[in-house]
Amino acid sequence: MHFNTLTLALCVLSASDLTVARPTASILALSVGSVSKSVHPVSLSRRGGAREIAQQADLVSCVTPPAQDNKGEAAAGGGEEGAENEVDIASKFDTAVPVQGGDLKQDLQFTPSSFGQFEYEFQSAKADEVTVSENKTPAAPPAGFEALEANSYIVSLAQSKGVGLTLSKIDYIFDPASAGLVGKDITAAQVGKLCADTGAFVISETLGELEFELEENEVTLNLNKNVTAEGEWGIFLPVAAAAGGKGAAKEGAAKGGAAKEGAAKGGAAAKEGAAAKKAAPKPASMGDAKAE
């Protein structure tokens, strides 16, 4: 009996030690707070609403690459659902264009220029209003690029500011008959966004998935989920691609000239041969031989 009482006392003392060793609620709160700060270095305040969120998203697009999961969402999130769930809207610059919600895909096609046509693709659960303006004096192209279209395009979304859309695409449809595009490889075209912090255009995979549709002569940028369409966009071409296209055109012209020269030489040789044939004496006939 004495042994059991001693054992029980020791167990009680051990249990009290364990209870003291447990972390208090305040310690747990501090630990959770420190972990959340390390995992989410950029916190989005509710104050300021969608406008502040859009500014944060723009900053991310200029500075840091998106997470791999976000990039995958951008590629798959805007799935094409067929022509029955797609509407083309003829649009004008500097004019607000109402767009529907309900995840209806809408292609806003703006007034064409001598080079082609700017297009913005919108799809969202909520309705919005899109305005696109031209900037005729944009910032310089990124190093190593030239502007295919002299103007840049400023996109504004009145309600969402471009945040939380199902699909958001920046497109440009080239006019293959444009004299300004002769000798240029438009399949190498890039879409860049003006970074508000630096005042320079950025061309990067962090903006979204770039694709060129040969049948449509269209370059399209499917924006990543943390990149908003709100902002200024430019259409660019690598200088090497532009020079290569011009070089190919010159080479083709040179080959064409060589072919013409060869044809001219061939024609001259043929004429010379015909003249020599006419000047040659005719062979004597059988009648002439008998007369002799």
C-alpha positions in Angstrom: 0.0 0.0 0.0 2.8 2.4 0.9 4.5 1.6 -2.5 1.4 2.4 -4.4 0.9 5.8 -2.7 4.5 6.8 -3.5 4.1 5.7 -7.1 0.9 7.8 -7.4 2.7 10.9 -6.0 5.5 10.6 -8.5 2.9 10.3 -11.4 1.2 13.5 -10.2 4.4 15.4 -10.1 5.3 14.2 -13.6 1.9 15.3 -15.0 2.3 18.7 -13.5 5.6 19.2 -15.2 4.1 18.2 -18.5 1.3 20.7 -18.0 3.7 23.5 -17.3 5.7 22.6 -20.5 2.7 23.2 -22.8 2.8 26.5 -24.8 0.4 29.2 -23.7 -2.2 30.7 -26.1 -0.1 33.9 -26.3 3.0 31.9 -27.3 1.1 30.1 -30.0 -0.3 33.4 -31.4 3.2 34.8 -31.6 4.5 31.7 -33.4 1.7 31.7 -35.9 2.2 35.4 -36.6 5.9 35.0 -37.3 5.3 32.1 -39.6 2.6 33.9 -41.6 5.0 36.9 -42.1 7.7 34.7 -43.5 5.4 32.8 -45.9 3.5 35.9 -47.1 6.0 38.8 -47.3 3.4 41.0 -49.3 0.2 41.5 -47.4 -2.9 42.8 -49.2 -4.8 45.3 -47.1 -8.6 45.4 -47.4 -8.4 49.1 -47.2 -8.3 50.5 -50.8 -10.1 47.5 -52.3 -9.6 46.3 -55.8 -7.4 49.3 -56.7 -4.8 48.4 -54.1 -4.9 44.7 -55.1 -4.4 45.7 -58.8 -1.3 47.9 -57.8 0.2 44.9 -55.9 -0.4 42.6 -58.9 1.2 45.1 -61.3 4.2 45.4 -59.0 4.6 41.6 -58.9 4.4 41.4 -62.7 7.3 43.9 -63.0 9.6 42.4 -60.4 9.0 38.8 -59.4 8.0 35.7 -61.5 4.7 34.1 -60.6 4.5 30.7 -58.8 4.4 27.7 -61.1 0.8 27.0 -60.0 -0.3 30.4 -61.1 1.3 30.0 -64.5 -0.5 26.7 -64.9 -3.8 28.3 -64.0 -3.2 31.0 -66.6 -2.7 28.4 -69.3 -5.6 26.3 -68.4 -8.0 28.7 -66.7 -9.1 30.5 -69.9 -10.1 27.4 -71.7 -11.7 28.0 -75.1 -15.3 26.9 -74.9 -16.3 27.2 -78.5 -17.9 29.8 -80.7 -21.3 29.4 -79.0 -19.8 30.9 -75.9 -17.8 33.6 -77.6 -18.8 37.0 -78.8 -16.8 39.5 -81.0 -17.4 43.1 -80.2 -16.4 45.9 -82.6 -14.9 48.6 -80.3 -13.5 52.1 -80.5 -10.5 53.7 -78.7 -11.3 56.0 -75.8 -14.8 54.6 -75.6 -16.0 52.5 -72.6 -17.2 49.1 -73.8 -19.6 47.2 -71.5 -18.8 43.5 -71.1 -21.0 40.8 -69.7 -20.4 38.5 -66.8 -21.5 34.9 -66.6 -18.1 33.7 -67.9 -19.0 34.7 -71.5 -15.8 35.0 -73.5 -15.8 38.4 -75.3 -13.2 39.6 -77.9 -13.0 43.4 -78.1 -11.6 44.3 -81.5 -10.5 47.9 -81.8 -10.2 50.2 -84.8 -7.4 48.8 -87.1 -4.2 50.8 -88.0 -2.0 50.5 -91.0 -0.2 47.6 -89.3 -3.0 45.6 -87.8 -5.6 45.5 -85.0 -5.4 45.5 -81.2 -7.7 43.0 -79.4 -8.5 42.4 -75.8 -10.1 39.1 -74.7 -12.3 39.2 -71.5 -14.0 36.5 -69.6 -15.3 36.9 -66.0 -18.1 35.8 -63.7 -18.9 39.5 -63.2 -19.8 42.3 -65.7 -17.3 45.1 -66.2 -16.5 48.0 -68.5 -13.3 48.1 -70.6 -11.7 51.2 -72.1 -8.6 51.2 -74.3 -6.7 54.3 -75.3 -3.8 54.8 -77.7 -0.5 56.4 -76.6 1.1 57.9 -79.6 4.3 58.8 -77.8 5.1 55.6 -75.8 8.3 54.8 -73.9 11.2 53.3 -75.8 11.1 49.6 -76.7 13.1 47.2 -74.4 16.8 46.8 -75.3 17.2 44.6 -78.4 13.7 45.2 -79.6 11.9 47.5 -82.0 8.3 48.6 -81.9 6.2 46.9 -84.6 3.3 49.2 -83.9 4.2 52.8 -83.2 1.4 53.2 -80.6 1.0 51.6 -77.3 -2.3 50.6 -75.8 -3.6 51.6 -72.3 -6.2 49.2 -70.9 -8.6 50.1 -68.1 -11.2 47.9 -66.4 -13.7 50.1 -64.4 -14.9 47.5 -61.9 -12.3 44.7 -61.5 -9.2 46.6 -62.4 -8.3 43.3 -64.1 -8.2 41.3 -60.9 -9.9 37.8 -60.6 -10.8 37.3 -64.2 -11.4 33.9 -65.7 -9.6 34.9 -68.9 -7.5 37.9 -69.8 -5.6 38.2 -73.1 -3.7 40.9 -74.9 -3.8 40.2 -78.7 -2.6 41.9 -81.9 -3.7 40.8 -85.4 -1.2 41.8 -88.1 -2.3 42.9 -91.5 -0.1 40.8 -93.9 -0.7 43.3 -96.7 0.9 46.2 -94.6 3.8 47.9 -96.4 5.3 48.5 -93.0 5.7 44.8 -92.3 7.5 43.8 -95.5 10.6 41.8 -94.7 9.8 41.4 -91.0 9.2 38.1 -89.3 6.0 38.8 -87.4 6.0 35.3 -85.9 8.7 36.5 -83.5 6.5 39.3 -82.2 6.4 39.9 -78.4 4.0 41.7 -76.1 5.4 43.9 -73.4 3.9 45.8 -70.4 5.0 49.1 -69.1 6.2 48.9 -65.5 4.9 51.8 -63.6 7.9 51.8 -61.2 10.6 52.0 -63.8 8.7 53.7 -66.7 10.1 51.0 -69.1 8.4 48.2 -71.0 9.0 44.7 -69.7 9.0 41.6 -71.9 9.0 38.4 -69.8 7.6 35.0 -69.4 6.3 36.1 -66.0 3.6 38.1 -67.8 1.9 35.1 -69.3 1.9 32.5 -72.0 2.8 33.8 -75.5 1.5 32.2 -78.7 1.4 33.1 -82.4 -1.5 31.9 -84.5 -0.3 31.5 -88.1 -3.8 31.2 -89.6 -4.9 34.5 -88.0 -1.5 36.3 -88.2 -2.1 37.0 -84.5 0.2 37.2 -81.4 -1.6 36.5 -78.2 -0.5 36.8 -74.6 -2.6 34.8 -72.0 -2.0 36.7 -68.8 -0.9 34.9 -65.7 -3.3 35.0 -62.7 -1.2 37.5 -60.8 -0.8 39.9 -63.8 -3.6 42.3 -64.6 -4.5 43.7 -68.0 -4.9 47.1 -66.4 -1.9 49.1 -67.7 0.0 50.0 -70.9 0.9 47.4 -73.5 3.2 47.5 -76.6 3.9 45.2 -79.5 7.6 44.5 -80.3 9.9 42.5 -82.5 13.5 41.4 -81.8 15.9 43.5 -83.8 17.7 40.4 -85.1 14.4 39.0 -86.4 13.6 42.3 -88.2 17.1 42.4 -89.7 16.9 38.8 -90.6 13.6 39.4 -92.4 15.1 42.3 -94.4 18.2 40.3 -95.2 16.0 37.4 -96.5 14.1 39.9 -98.6 17.3 41.3 -100.1 18.7 37.8 -100.7 15.4 36.8 -102.5 15.6 39.9 -104.6 19.3 39.2 -105.5 18.4 35.6 -106.4 15.5 36.9 -108.6 18.0 39.3 -110.3 20.4 36.5 -110.9 17.7 34.4 -112.4 16.7 37.3 -114.8 20.4 37.7 -115.7 20.7 34.0 -116.5 17.5 34.1 -118.6 18.9 37.1 -120.5 22.2 35.4 -121.1 20.3 32.3 -122.3 18.2 34.3 -124.7 21.3 36.0 -126.1 23.0 32.7 -126.6 19.9 31.3 -128.4 19.7 34.3 -130.7 23.4 34.1 -131.5 23.1 30.4 -132.3 20.1 31.1 -134.6 22.1 33.8 -136.5 25.1 31.5 -137.0 22.8 28.8 -138.4 21.4 31.2 -140.9 24.8 32.4 -142.0 26.1 28.8 -142.6 26.3 27.7 -146.4 23.6 25.3 -147.4 24.7 21.7 -148.4 24.5 20.8 -152.1 21.4 19.0 -153.3 21.3 15.7 -155.3 20.2 17.6 -158.4 23.2 19.9 -158.3 25.6 16.9 -157.9 24.2 15.3 -161.1 24.4 18.4 -163.1 28.1 18.6 -162.4 
